[in-house]
């Protein structure tokens, strides 16, 4: 199952990148294909280096020490040891919404964040299940994979938006070596953002399944996560 998920992820990322390159070729011909490739490399590099900082900033996450959050810190430390990865930094996100996430480009720059809401909602057994799931994301390098997928999908959606304006005002309305026809631009504008989003969601779903299995394997118990998910679903409906 784990190998199947990994293969599926590689295939979907390749498909997403191919879609970006096709969009570049359609917009600007061979030259557009080249610039699409360069743009994909630049965006992936940016996602690799800065995605963790951006996510933590957006959520207003605050770093905490073992003294400030002894229970959470202890759980993260123990599970990281079981997973054979370095101790990630621990963050708290203010607010009542129950959530947790992992981020970071590699093991040495990883972080686990939990909201005040989830700490108040879950017992220790359930919290261990959730943290094991998030640390599995770090171990499986899912934070990097999903950042790359989101970046490429975002670029495709942005280009498609430009294509909509081009089709609307008649720009690129003739066939030539450098780009597509107005009809092709219209198809690009409507269909490619949907396709890119579907591929991105498929990648995310595949990595979530893998993190569930990996987390249960680390703890040798999946009941804590199952119970936590039931509580989280109930809490989200109330909010």
Secondary structure, DSSP 8 states (H G I E B T S, - for coil): -HHHHHHHHHHHHHHHHHHHHHHHHHHHHHHHHHHHHHHHHHHHHHHHHHHHHHHHHHTTEEE--TTTSHHHHHHHHHHHHHHT----EEEEE-SSS--EEEE-SSGGG-EEEEEHHHHHHS-HHHHHHHHHHHHHHHHTTHHHHHHHHHHHHHHHHHHHHHHHHHHHHTTT-S--SSS--HHHHHHHHHHHHHHHHHHHHHHHHHHHHHHHHHHHHHHT--HHHHHHHHHHHHHHHH-
